[in-house]
């Protein structure tokens, strides 16, 4: 039974390392596109947070 758990942990670790490697490759191969993607994500998170703040403000006014 412990071998199955060990394999699952190794698969998770391997998937994480592969994910990090893909992100690094994308950043190195296309830094402009990677920066644009990060900028879009940050803008989305900021807009979402502002919307939640506005919603909560309107509930209590």
PyMOL commands that set and color helices and strands:
alter all, ss='L'
color gray80, all
select helices_A, chain A and resi 2-29+31-59
alter helices_A, ss='H'
color red, helices_A
deselect
rebuild
show_as cartoon
